[in-house]
Amino acid sequence: MVWLLILVVLPLLMMFFITFFRTDALVFDSWAVTFSNWTRIFTDSSVGVALKNSFIYALFATIIAFFLGYPMAYILAKSPFSNKLVILVLTIIPMWSNSLLRSNALANLLSEQSLVNDLLSNFGMSFIWDIKGTGLAITIGLVLTYLPFMILPIYTVLEKMEPSLIEASMDLGANPTRTFFKVTFPMSLKGVATGVIMVFLPSFSGFAIPKILGSGRVMFIGTLIDSSFINRNYNFGSMLSLIIILIIFGSMFLVNKVDKEGETLI
């Protein structure tokens, strides 16, 4: 509790405190009380654009991650492999590397001067693969980065599901498709809800992927916070950060409500 107070509570209180002041840097003798940082949410068009872009791209990334992640989790949970841990480890291995390195590596693959274009040119193809700096590149980066967060909670719920429920459904005359939509999928909604939140939240609040893969052309709320701190506008940046923190706390509350027993945790 002491460490939480020092490393979490006090910094949050300081962030909240400086949002009500105006200064070019963290120099206390030059501070002046103001509410302009809060009113700027409604007057600065860049805030609205950043929030809209963050929401749209995070929503698309979450939907794609669901349609890719659920089949992968289902196949893995129902597979006859004796050691499924190996496949899970292979799934999460990319998460063990630095996210900035992964984003830069992906940016290289999606740029004009990439390994893909070199291979195509060697085969005599004139097609040029260059989508870095576009919304498509950002979406690909978000999906590839956060897909494991969708797979793991869904897999955990499916793995813990009682097989006798599926057998009972089949014995009562339901075909495999009806059994899936009437039994399996409804019982896996806890994992789906957790996966959606775990993918949507970092996709919404992150700044590295939009900044690297989007070449700074698409403004996210995370990139706006990043630029605010780079320009030493700590007050406005702290205010935007508090918005993200409130969203995080709200998401944690939803996860707790959806999964009180912690079934989606491995």
C-alpha atoms as an extended CHARMM CRD file, in Angstrom:
* protein
*
       266  EXT
         1         1  MET       CA              0.0000000000        0.0000000000        0.0000000000  PROA      1               0.0000000000
         2         2  VAL       CA              2.8910000000        2.3670000000        0.7170000000  PROA      2               0.0000000000
         3         3  TRP       CA              4.4650000000        1.7020000000       -2.6600000000  PROA      3               0.0000000000
         4         4  LEU       CA              1.1080000000        2.1600000000       -4.4020000000  PROA      4               0.0000000000
         5         5  LEU       CA              0.6470000000        5.4600000000       -2.5970000000  PROA      5               0.0000000000
         6         6  ILE       CA              4.0870000000        6.7320000000       -3.6180000000  PROA      6               0.0000000000
         7         7  LEU       CA              4.2550000000        5.3850000000       -7.1830000000  PROA      7               0.0000000000
         8         8  VAL       CA              0.6000000000        5.5750000000       -8.2670000000  PROA      8               0.0000000000
         9         9  VAL       CA             -1.6280000000        7.7530000000       -6.1000000000  PROA      9               0.0000000000
        10        10  LEU       CA              0.7320000000       10.7060000000       -5.6330000000  PROA      10              0.0000000000
        11        11  PRO       CA              1.6430000000       10.9910000000       -9.3530000000  PROA      11              0.0000000000
        12        12  LEU       CA             -2.0580000000       10.8510000000      -10.2610000000  PROA      12              0.0000000000
        13        13  LEU       CA             -2.8360000000       13.5870000000       -7.7480000000  PROA      13              0.0000000000
        14        14  MET       CA             -0.0080000000       15.6940000000       -9.1680000000  PROA      14              0.0000000000
        15        15  MET       CA             -1.3170000000       15.2070000000      -12.6990000000  PROA      15              0.0000000000
        16        16  PHE       CA             -4.7820000000       16.2810000000      -11.5870000000  PROA      16              0.0000000000
        17        17  PHE       CA             -3.3330000000       19.2700000000       -9.7240000000  PROA      17              0.0000000000
        18        18  ILE       CA             -1.3190000000       20.6990000000      -12.6230000000  PROA      18              0.0000000000
        19        19  THR       CA             -4.2730000000       20.5410000000      -15.0270000000  PROA      19              0.0000000000
        20        20  PHE       CA             -5.6650000000       23.6060000000      -13.2540000000  PROA      20              0.0000000000
        21        21  PHE       CA             -2.5420000000       25.6820000000      -13.8910000000  PROA      21              0.0000000000
        22        22  ARG       CA             -0.8620000000       27.3070000000      -16.8570000000  PROA      22              0.0000000000
        23        23  THR       CA              2.9020000000       27.1880000000      -17.2960000000  PROA      23              0.0000000000
        24        24  ASP       CA              5.5050000000       26.4160000000      -19.9160000000  PROA      24              0.0000000000
        25        25  ALA       CA              7.3660000000       24.0110000000      -17.6540000000  PROA      25              0.0000000000
        26        26  LEU       CA              7.2690000000       22.4970000000      -14.1920000000  PROA      26              0.0000000000
        27        27  VAL       CA              8.4950000000       25.7210000000      -12.5520000000  PROA      27              0.0000000000
        28        28  PHE       CA              6.2170000000       26.5600000000       -9.6510000000  PROA      28              0.0000000000
        29        29  ASP       CA              6.9540000000       30.2900000000       -9.4380000000  PROA      29              0.0000000000
        30        30  SER       CA              5.5710000000       30.8640000000      -12.9480000000  PROA      30              0.0000000000
        31        31  TRP       CA              2.2760000000       29.0300000000      -12.5210000000  PROA      31              0.0000000000
        32        32  ALA       CA             -1.1220000000       30.7020000000      -12.8360000000  PROA      32              0.0000000000
        33        33  VAL       CA             -4.5130000000       29.1900000000      -12.0640000000  PROA      33              0.0000000000
        34        34  THR       CA             -6.6580000000       28.5260000000      -15.1490000000  PROA      34              0.0000000000
        35        35  PHE       CA             -9.4170000000       26.2590000000      -16.4330000000  PROA      35              0.0000000000
        36        36  SER       CA             -8.3270000000       26.5940000000      -20.0500000000  PROA      36              0.0000000000
        37        37  ASN       CA             -6.8890000000       23.0800000000      -20.1280000000  PROA      37              0.0000000000
        38        38  TRP       CA            -10.3260000000       21.6010000000      -19.4340000000  PROA      38              0.0000000000
        39        39  THR       CA            -12.2860000000       23.9600000000      -21.6930000000  PROA      39              0.0000000000
        40        40  ARG       CA             -9.8400000000       23.1440000000      -24.4850000000  PROA      40              0.0000000000
        41        41  ILE       CA            -11.4340000000       19.6990000000      -24.7540000000  PROA      41              0.0000000000
        42        42  PHE       CA            -14.5030000000       21.3590000000      -26.2660000000  PROA      42              0.0000000000
        43        43  THR       CA            -12.7710000000       24.1600000000      -28.1970000000  PROA      43              0.0000000000
        44        44  ASP       CA             -9.6910000000       22.4830000000      -29.6820000000  PROA      44              0.0000000000
        45        45  SER       CA            -10.6490000000       20.5980000000      -32.8420000000  PROA      45              0.0000000000
        46        46  SER       CA             -7.5170000000       18.4430000000      -32.6280000000  PROA      46              0.0000000000
        47        47  VAL       CA             -8.8410000000       16.7860000000      -29.4650000000  PROA      47              0.0000000000
        48        48  GLY       CA            -12.0410000000       15.7500000000      -31.2190000000  PROA      48              0.0000000000
        49        49  VAL       CA            -10.1390000000       14.4770000000      -34.2510000000  PROA      49              0.0000000000
        50        50  ALA       CA             -7.7350000000       12.5000000000      -32.0440000000  PROA      50              0.0000000000
        51        51  LEU       CA            -10.5610000000       10.9270000000      -30.0270000000  PROA      51              0.0000000000
        52        52  LYS       CA            -12.4970000000       10.0390000000      -33.1790000000  PROA      52              0.0000000000
        53        53  ASN       CA             -9.4790000000        8.4770000000      -34.8960000000  PROA      53              0.0000000000
        54        54  SER       CA             -8.5170000000        6.5700000000      -31.7600000000  PROA      54              0.0000000000
        55        55  PHE       CA            -12.0270000000        5.1770000000      -31.3630000000  PROA      55              0.0000000000
        56        56  ILE       CA            -12.4980000000        4.2080000000      -35.0260000000  PROA      56              0.0000000000
        57        57  TYR       CA             -9.1260000000        2.5060000000      -35.4390000000  PROA      57              0.0000000000
        58        58  ALA       CA             -9.3690000000        0.7700000000      -32.0660000000  PROA      58              0.0000000000
        59        59  LEU       CA            -12.8590000000       -0.4760000000      -32.9660000000  PROA      59              0.0000000000
        60        60  PHE       CA            -11.7300000000       -1.8530000000      -36.3330000000  PROA      60              0.0000000000
        61        61  ALA       CA             -8.6620000000       -3.4850000000      -34.7710000000  PROA      61              0.0000000000
        62        62  THR       CA            -10.8080000000       -5.0770000000      -32.0590000000  PROA      62              0.0000000000
        63        63  ILE       CA            -13.3260000000       -6.4570000000      -34.5590000000  PROA      63              0.0000000000
        64        64  ILE       CA            -10.5890000000       -7.9190000000      -36.7660000000  PROA      64              0.0000000000
        65        65  ALA       CA             -8.7810000000       -9.3600000000      -33.7440000000  PROA      65              0.0000000000
        66        66  PHE       CA            -12.0230000000      -11.0280000000      -32.6400000000  PROA      66              0.0000000000
        67        67  PHE       CA            -12.6820000000      -12.6820000000      -36.0030000000  PROA      67              0.0000000000
        68        68  LEU       CA             -9.0680000000      -13.8680000000      -36.1450000000  PROA      68              0.0000000000
        69        69  GLY       CA             -8.6010000000      -14.6960000000      -32.4820000000  PROA      69              0.0000000000
        70        70  TYR       CA            -11.7990000000      -16.5960000000      -31.7020000000  PROA      70              0.0000000000
        71        71  PRO       CA            -11.2520000000      -19.3350000000      -34.3340000000  PROA      71              0.0000000000
        72        72  MET       CA             -7.6240000000      -19.6720000000      -33.2550000000  PROA      72              0.0000000000
        73        73  ALA       CA             -8.6190000000      -19.9880000000      -29.5880000000  PROA      73              0.0000000000
        74        74  TYR       CA            -11.4270000000      -22.4270000000      -30.4290000000  PROA      74              0.0000000000
        75        75  ILE       CA             -9.2350000000      -24.6820000000      -32.5860000000  PROA      75              0.0000000000
        76        76  LEU       CA             -6.5110000000      -24.6930000000      -29.9410000000  PROA      76              0.0000000000
        77        77  ALA       CA             -8.9400000000      -25.4510000000      -27.0990000000  PROA      77              0.0000000000
        78        78  LYS       CA            -10.5900000000      -28.3100000000      -29.0180000000  PROA      78              0.0000000000
        79        79  SER       CA             -7.4120000000      -29.7230000000      -30.5250000000  PROA      79              0.0000000000
        80        80  PRO       CA             -6.0720000000      -33.1250000000      -29.3930000000  PROA      80              0.0000000000
        81        81  PHE       CA             -2.5610000000      -31.7640000000      -28.7500000000  PROA      81              0.0000000000
        82        82  SER       CA             -1.1650000000      -33.0630000000      -25.4810000000  PROA      82              0.0000000000
        83        83  ASN       CA              0.9650000000      -30.0000000000      -24.8020000000  PROA      83              0.0000000000
        84        84  LYS       CA             -0.9900000000      -26.9100000000      -25.8070000000  PROA      84              0.0000000000
        85        85  LEU       CA              1.3190000000      -24.7240000000      -23.7290000000  PROA      85              0.0000000000
        86        86  VAL       CA              3.8830000000      -24.8540000000      -26.5480000000  PROA      86              0.0000000000
        87        87  ILE       CA              1.4130000000      -23.2990000000      -28.9930000000  PROA      87              0.0000000000
        88        88  LEU       CA              0.4000000000      -20.6720000000      -26.4490000000  PROA      88              0.0000000000
        89        89  VAL       CA              4.0420000000      -19.7720000000      -25.9240000000  PROA      89              0.0000000000
        90        90  LEU       CA              4.5310000000      -19.4360000000      -29.6880000000  PROA      90              0.0000000000
        91        91  THR       CA              1.5120000000      -17.1280000000      -29.7390000000  PROA      91              0.0000000000
        92        92  ILE       CA              2.8310000000      -14.7890000000      -27.0630000000  PROA      92              0.0000000000
        93        93  ILE       CA              6.5520000000      -14.9190000000      -27.9450000000  PROA      93              0.0000000000
        94        94  PRO       CA              6.3350000000      -11.6910000000      -30.0080000000  PROA      94              0.0000000000
        95        95  MET       CA              5.0480000000       -9.9060000000      -26.9020000000  PROA      95              0.0000000000
        96        96  TRP       CA              8.3400000000      -10.6580000000      -25.1520000000  PROA      96              0.0000000000
        97        97  SER       CA             10.2610000000       -8.3960000000      -27.5230000000  PROA      97              0.0000000000
        98        98  ASN       CA             10.3020000000       -4.6130000000      -27.2980000000  PROA      98              0.0000000000
        99        99  SER       CA              7.1490000000       -3.1200000000      -28.8460000000  PROA      99              0.0000000000
       100       100  LEU       CA              9.1110000000       -0.2620000000      -30.4340000000  PROA      100             0.0000000000
       101       101  LEU       CA             11.4140000000       -2.7370000000      -32.1770000000  PROA      101             0.0000000000
       102       102  ARG       CA              8.4420000000       -4.7320000000      -33.4420000000  PROA      102             0.0000000000
       103       103  SER       CA              6.7250000000       -1.5840000000      -34.7130000000  PROA      103             0.0000000000
       104       104  ASN       CA              9.8490000000       -0.4000000000      -36.5200000000  PROA      104             0.0000000000
       105       105  ALA       CA             10.3980000000       -3.8500000000      -38.0490000000  PROA      105             0.0000000000
       106       106  LEU       CA              6.8030000000       -3.9130000000      -39.2660000000  PROA      106             0.0000000000
       107       107  ALA       CA              7.1610000000       -0.3690000000      -40.6050000000  PROA      107             0.0000000000
       108       108  ASN       CA             10.1330000000       -1.5130000000      -42.6610000000  PROA      108             0.0000000000
       109       109  LEU       CA              8.1450000000       -4.4110000000      -44.1220000000  PROA      109             0.0000000000
       110       110  LEU       CA              5.2810000000       -2.0650000000      -45.0460000000  PROA      110             0.0000000000
       111       111  SER       CA              7.4740000000        0.6340000000      -46.5980000000  PROA      111             0.0000000000
       112       112  GLU       CA              8.6070000000        1.0200000000      -50.2020000000  PROA      112             0.0000000000
       113       113  GLN       CA             12.1980000000       -0.0430000000      -49.5000000000  PROA      113             0.0000000000
       114       114  SER       CA             11.3580000000       -3.3230000000      -47.8120000000  PROA      114             0.0000000000
       115       115  LEU       CA             12.2150000000       -6.9870000000      -47.9810000000  PROA      115             0.0000000000
       116       116  VAL       CA              8.8440000000       -7.6790000000      -49.6300000000  PROA      116             0.0000000000
       117       117  ASN       CA              9.5150000000       -5.3090000000      -52.5270000000  PROA      117             0.0000000000
       118       118  ASP       CA             13.0390000000       -6.6940000000      -52.9340000000  PROA      118             0.0000000000
       119       119  LEU       CA             11.6680000000      -10.2270000000      -53.2600000000  PROA      119             0.0000000000
       120       120  LEU       CA              8.9960000000       -9.1070000000      -55.7260000000  PROA      120             0.0000000000
       121       121  SER       CA             11.5690000000       -7.2890000000      -57.8540000000  PROA      121             0.0000000000
       122       122  ASN       CA             13.7830000000      -10.3740000000      -57.9090000000  PROA      122             0.0000000000
       123       123  PHE       CA             10.8960000000      -12.3220000000      -59.4360000000  PROA      123             0.0000000000
       124       124  GLY       CA             10.3660000000       -9.6140000000      -62.0580000000  PROA      124             0.0000000000
       125       125  MET       CA              7.2080000000       -8.1690000000      -60.5160000000  PROA      125             0.0000000000
       126       126  SER       CA              6.6480000000       -4.4250000000      -60.8300000000  PROA      126             0.0000000000
       127       127  PHE       CA              4.1550000000       -4.2280000000      -57.9590000000  PROA      127             0.0000000000
       128       128  ILE       CA              5.3030000000       -1.8350000000      -55.2180000000  PROA      128             0.0000000000
       129       129  TRP       CA              4.2030000000       -2.6120000000      -51.6690000000  PROA      129             0.0000000000
       130       130  ASP       CA              4.1440000000        0.7360000000      -49.8330000000  PROA      130             0.0000000000
       131       131  ILE       CA              1.4400000000        1.3210000000      -47.2380000000  PROA      131             0.0000000000
       132       132  LYS       CA              3.4950000000        2.8650000000      -44.4500000000  PROA      132             0.0000000000
       133       133  GLY       CA              1.9240000000        6.1150000000      -43.3130000000  PROA      133             0.0000000000
       134       134  THR       CA             -1.6250000000        4.9550000000      -44.0640000000  PROA      134             0.0000000000
       135       135  GLY       CA             -4.5310000000        3.8970000000      -41.9010000000  PROA      135             0.0000000000
       136       136  LEU       CA             -4.1850000000        0.3480000000      -43.2030000000  PROA      136             0.0000000000
       137       137  ALA       CA             -0.6350000000        0.1190000000      -41.8430000000  PROA      137             0.0000000000
       138       138  ILE       CA             -1.8260000000        1.3300000000      -38.4230000000  PROA      138             0.0000000000
       139       139  THR       CA             -4.6580000000       -1.2130000000      -38.3860000000  PROA      139             0.0000000000
       140       140  ILE       CA             -2.2870000000       -4.0560000000      -39.3190000000  PROA      140             0.0000000000
       141       141  GLY       CA              0.0980000000       -2.9930000000      -36.5670000000  PROA      141             0.0000000000
       142       142  LEU       CA             -2.6530000000       -2.8280000000      -33.9450000000  PROA      142             0.0000000000
       143       143  VAL       CA             -4.0530000000       -6.2430000000      -34.8620000000  PROA      143             0.0000000000
       144       144  LEU       CA             -0.6860000000       -8.0080000000      -34.9800000000  PROA      144             0.0000000000
       145       145  THR       CA              0.4090000000       -6.4280000000      -31.6910000000  PROA      145             0.0000000000
       146       146  TYR       CA             -2.6940000000       -7.0480000000      -29.6030000000  PROA      146             0.0000000000
       147       147  LEU       CA             -4.1000000000      -10.2430000000      -31.1470000000  PROA      147             0.0000000000
       148       148  PRO       CA             -2.6960000000      -12.4350000000      -28.3140000000  PROA      148             0.0000000000
       149       149  PHE       CA             -4.7530000000      -10.4110000000      -25.8270000000  PROA      149             0.0000000000
       150       150  MET       CA             -7.8680000000      -11.6200000000      -27.6540000000  PROA      150             0.0000000000
       151       151  ILE       CA             -6.7660000000      -15.2330000000      -27.9960000000  PROA      151             0.0000000000
       152       152  LEU       CA             -5.6540000000      -15.9420000000      -24.4250000000  PROA      152             0.0000000000
       153       153  PRO       CA             -8.8370000000      -15.0800000000      -22.4420000000  PROA      153             0.0000000000
       154       154  ILE       CA            -11.1050000000      -16.7930000000      -24.9820000000  PROA      154             0.0000000000
       155       155  TYR       CA             -8.9100000000      -19.8960000000      -24.9670000000  PROA      155             0.0000000000
       156       156  THR       CA             -8.9290000000      -19.9720000000      -21.1670000000  PROA      156             0.0000000000
       157       157  VAL       CA            -12.7370000000      -19.9380000000      -20.9890000000  PROA      157             0.0000000000
       158       158  LEU       CA            -13.1220000000      -22.5580000000      -23.7240000000  PROA      158             0.0000000000
       159       159  GLU       CA            -10.5200000000      -24.7980000000      -22.0990000000  PROA      159             0.0000000000
       160       160  LYS       CA            -12.3800000000      -24.6850000000      -18.7550000000  PROA      160             0.0000000000
       161       161  MET       CA            -15.7670000000      -25.4450000000      -20.3530000000  PROA      161             0.0000000000
       162       162  GLU       CA            -17.2980000000      -28.7240000000      -19.2230000000  PROA      162             0.0000000000
       163       163  PRO       CA            -17.3160000000      -31.2170000000      -22.1550000000  PROA      163             0.0000000000
       164       164  SER       CA            -20.4880000000      -32.8460000000      -20.8320000000  PROA      164             0.0000000000
       165       165  LEU       CA            -22.4410000000      -29.7060000000      -21.7920000000  PROA      165             0.0000000000
       166       166  ILE       CA            -21.4870000000      -30.1690000000      -25.4260000000  PROA      166             0.0000000000
       167       167  GLU       CA            -22.3310000000      -33.8670000000      -25.2300000000  PROA      167             0.0000000000
       168       168  ALA       CA            -25.7180000000      -33.0930000000      -23.6960000000  PROA      168             0.0000000000
       169       169  SER       CA            -26.5290000000      -30.6760000000      -26.5010000000  PROA      169             0.0000000000
       170       170  MET       CA            -25.6080000000      -33.2660000000      -29.1220000000  PROA      170             0.0000000000
       171       171  ASP       CA            -27.6490000000      -35.9490000000      -27.3270000000  PROA      171             0.0000000000
       172       172  LEU       CA            -30.6800000000      -33.6440000000      -27.3760000000  PROA      172             0.0000000000
       173       173  GLY       CA            -30.5350000000      -33.4600000000      -31.1610000000  PROA      173             0.0000000000
       174       174  ALA       CA            -28.5660000000      -30.2620000000      -31.8330000000  PROA      174             0.0000000000
       175       175  ASN       CA            -26.0910000000      -30.3350000000      -34.7040000000  PROA      175             0.0000000000
       176       176  PRO       CA            -22.5360000000      -28.9700000000      -34.2040000000  PROA      176             0.0000000000
       177       177  THR       CA            -23.4330000000      -25.5390000000      -35.6120000000  PROA      177             0.0000000000
       178       178  ARG       CA            -26.4590000000      -25.1190000000      -33.3500000000  PROA      178             0.0000000000
       179       179  THR       CA            -24.4700000000      -26.4060000000      -30.3900000000  PROA      179             0.0000000000
       180       180  PHE       CA            -21.7880000000      -23.8170000000      -31.0080000000  PROA      180             0.0000000000
       181       181  PHE       CA            -24.1750000000      -20.8600000000      -31.2080000000  PROA      181             0.0000000000
       182       182  LYS       CA            -26.4780000000      -22.0380000000      -28.4080000000  PROA      182             0.0000000000
       183       183  VAL       CA            -23.9510000000      -23.4640000000      -25.9430000000  PROA      183             0.0000000000
       184       184  THR       CA            -20.2820000000      -22.8440000000      -26.7110000000  PROA      184             0.0000000000
       185       185  PHE       CA            -20.3520000000      -19.2140000000      -27.8270000000  PROA      185             0.0000000000
       186       186  PRO       CA            -22.7040000000      -17.9320000000      -25.0750000000  PROA      186             0.0000000000
       187       187  MET       CA            -20.5880000000      -19.6070000000      -22.4210000000  PROA      187             0.0000000000
       188       188  SER       CA            -17.4190000000      -18.0550000000      -23.8480000000  PROA      188             0.0000000000
       189       189  LEU       CA            -18.7430000000      -14.4700000000      -23.7450000000  PROA      189             0.0000000000
       190       190  LYS       CA            -16.7660000000      -13.7440000000      -20.5770000000  PROA      190             0.0000000000
       191       191  GLY       CA            -13.5560000000      -14.3900000000      -22.4540000000  PROA      191             0.0000000000
       192       192  VAL       CA            -14.7970000000      -12.4160000000      -25.4460000000  PROA      192             0.0000000000
       193       193  ALA       CA            -15.6640000000       -9.4120000000      -23.2700000000  PROA      193             0.0000000000
       194       194  THR       CA            -12.2690000000       -9.5180000000      -21.5650000000  PROA      194             0.0000000000
       195       195  GLY       CA            -10.4710000000       -9.8800000000      -24.9110000000  PROA      195             0.0000000000
       196       196  VAL       CA            -12.3890000000       -6.9840000000      -26.4420000000  PROA      196             0.0000000000
       197       197  ILE       CA            -11.4700000000       -4.6840000000      -23.5830000000  PROA      197             0.0000000000
       198       198  MET       CA             -7.8320000000       -5.8260000000      -23.5310000000  PROA      198             0.0000000000
       199       199  VAL       CA             -7.4790000000       -5.1470000000      -27.2770000000  PROA      199             0.0000000000
       200       200  PHE       CA             -9.5840000000       -2.0010000000      -27.5450000000  PROA      200             0.0000000000
       201       201  LEU       CA             -8.0150000000       -0.1670000000      -24.6180000000  PROA      201             0.0000000000
       202       202  PRO       CA             -4.3250000000       -0.2340000000      -25.6830000000  PROA      202             0.0000000000
       203       203  SER       CA             -5.3550000000        0.3180000000      -29.3110000000  PROA      203             0.0000000000
       204       204  PHE       CA             -7.2710000000        3.4080000000      -28.2430000000  PROA      204             0.0000000000
       205       205  SER       CA             -4.6650000000        4.9030000000      -25.9210000000  PROA      205             0.0000000000
       206       206  GLY       CA             -1.3570000000        3.8940000000      -27.5550000000  PROA      206             0.0000000000
       207       207  PHE       CA              0.9370000000        6.2650000000      -29.4240000000  PROA      207             0.0000000000
       208       208  ALA       CA              3.9270000000        4.2330000000      -30.6580000000  PROA      208             0.0000000000
       209       209  ILE       CA              2.1180000000        2.2650000000      -33.3790000000  PROA      209             0.0000000000
       210       210  PRO       CA              0.2470000000        5.2670000000      -34.8780000000  PROA      210             0.0000000000
       211       211  LYS       CA              3.3950000000        7.3740000000      -34.7160000000  PROA      211             0.0000000000
       212       212  ILE       CA              5.7110000000        4.7980000000      -36.3240000000  PROA      212             0.0000000000
       213       213  LEU       CA              3.4340000000        3.0020000000      -38.7800000000  PROA      213             0.0000000000
       214       214  GLY       CA              1.3290000000        6.0640000000      -39.5400000000  PROA      214             0.0000000000
       215       215  SER       CA              4.3730000000        8.3490000000      -39.8700000000  PROA      215             0.0000000000
       216       216  GLY       CA              2.5250000000       10.8610000000      -37.6830000000  PROA      216             0.0000000000
       217       217  ARG       CA             -0.1150000000       11.4910000000      -40.3740000000  PROA      217             0.0000000000
       218       218  VAL       CA             -3.0260000000       10.1080000000      -38.3270000000  PROA      218             0.0000000000
       219       219  MET       CA             -3.5780000000       11.7810000000      -34.9640000000  PROA      219             0.0000000000
       220       220  PHE       CA             -4.4640000000        9.5660000000      -32.0240000000  PROA      220             0.0000000000
       221       221  ILE       CA             -5.1460000000       10.6690000000      -28.4720000000  PROA      221             0.0000000000
       222       222  GLY       CA             -1.8700000000        8.9960000000      -27.5040000000  PROA      222             0.0000000000
       223       223  THR       CA              0.1300000000       10.9050000000      -30.1160000000  PROA      223             0.0000000000
       224       224  LEU       CA             -1.5360000000       14.1400000000      -28.9780000000  PROA      224             0.0000000000
       225       225  ILE       CA             -0.4460000000       13.4420000000      -25.3930000000  PROA      225             0.0000000000
       226       226  ASP       CA              3.0510000000       12.5960000000      -26.6220000000  PROA      226             0.0000000000
       227       227  SER       CA              3.3480000000       15.8540000000      -28.5730000000  PROA      227             0.0000000000
       228       228  SER       CA              2.0330000000       17.8260000000      -25.5860000000  PROA      228             0.0000000000
       229       229  PHE       CA              4.7890000000       16.5440000000      -23.3280000000  PROA      229             0.0000000000
       230       230  ILE       CA              7.4260000000       16.9600000000      -26.0250000000  PROA      230             0.0000000000
       231       231  ASN       CA              6.3850000000       20.6120000000      -26.3420000000  PROA      231             0.0000000000
       232       232  ARG       CA              6.5730000000       20.9510000000      -22.5260000000  PROA      232             0.0000000000
       233       233  ASN       CA              2.8260000000       21.5080000000      -22.2410000000  PROA      233             0.0000000000
       234       234  TYR       CA              2.5870000000       19.2760000000      -19.2000000000  PROA      234             0.0000000000
       235       235  ASN       CA             -0.7260000000       20.7570000000      -18.0840000000  PROA      235             0.0000000000
       236       236  PHE       CA             -2.7150000000       19.8970000000      -21.1970000000  PROA      236             0.0000000000
       237       237  GLY       CA             -0.9220000000       16.5570000000      -21.5800000000  PROA      237             0.0000000000
       238       238  SER       CA             -1.7830000000       15.6260000000      -17.9950000000  PROA      238             0.0000000000
       239       239  MET       CA             -5.4250000000       16.4930000000      -18.5830000000  PROA      239             0.0000000000
       240       240  LEU       CA             -5.5760000000       14.2340000000      -21.6410000000  PROA      240             0.0000000000
       241       241  SER       CA             -3.7840000000       11.4910000000      -19.6940000000  PROA      241             0.0000000000
       242       242  LEU       CA             -6.4290000000       11.6730000000      -16.9720000000  PROA      242             0.0000000000
       243       243  ILE       CA             -9.0900000000       11.0000000000      -19.5980000000  PROA      243             0.0000000000
       244       244  ILE       CA             -7.2320000000        7.8390000000      -20.6230000000  PROA      244             0.0000000000
       245       245  ILE       CA             -6.8680000000        6.8050000000      -16.9730000000  PROA      245             0.0000000000
       246       246  LEU       CA            -10.6090000000        7.2050000000      -16.4010000000  PROA      246             0.0000000000
       247       247  ILE       CA            -11.2650000000        4.9930000000      -19.4310000000  PROA      247             0.0000000000
       248       248  ILE       CA             -8.8280000000        2.4030000000      -18.0360000000  PROA      248             0.0000000000
       249       249  PHE       CA            -10.5250000000        2.3970000000      -14.6340000000  PROA      249             0.0000000000
       250       250  GLY       CA            -13.9010000000        2.0630000000      -16.3260000000  PROA      250             0.0000000000
       251       251  SER       CA            -12.6370000000       -0.8890000000      -18.3510000000  PROA      251             0.0000000000
       252       252  MET       CA            -11.2420000000       -2.5530000000      -15.2340000000  PROA      252             0.0000000000
       253       253  PHE       CA            -14.6400000000       -2.1190000000      -13.5920000000  PROA      253             0.0000000000
       254       254  LEU       CA            -16.3480000000       -3.7710000000      -16.5730000000  PROA      254             0.0000000000
       255       255  VAL       CA            -13.9130000000       -6.6920000000      -16.5450000000  PROA      255             0.0000000000
       256       256  ASN       CA            -14.5700000000       -7.1890000000      -12.8390000000  PROA      256             0.0000000000
       257       257  LYS       CA            -18.3190000000       -7.1230000000      -13.4260000000  PROA      257             0.0000000000
       258       258  VAL       CA            -18.1800000000       -9.5220000000      -16.3680000000  PROA      258             0.0000000000
       259       259  ASP       CA            -15.6900000000      -11.9510000000      -14.8300000000  PROA      259             0.0000000000
       260       260  LYS       CA            -16.0210000000      -11.8610000000      -11.0490000000  PROA      260             0.0000000000
       261       261  GLU       CA            -14.5520000000      -15.3470000000      -10.6430000000  PROA      261             0.0000000000
       262       262  GLY       CA            -11.4690000000      -14.5860000000      -12.7350000000  PROA      262             0.0000000000
       263       263  GLU       CA            -12.2090000000      -17.3850000000      -15.2050000000  PROA      263             0.0000000000
       264       264  THR       CA            -10.4980000000      -15.5570000000      -18.0700000000  PROA      264             0.0000000000
       265       265  LEU       CA             -7.1970000000      -15.5290000000      -16.2010000000  PROA      265             0.0000000000
       266       266  ILE       CA             -4.7210000000      -18.2980000000      -16.9300000000  PROA      266             0.0000000000
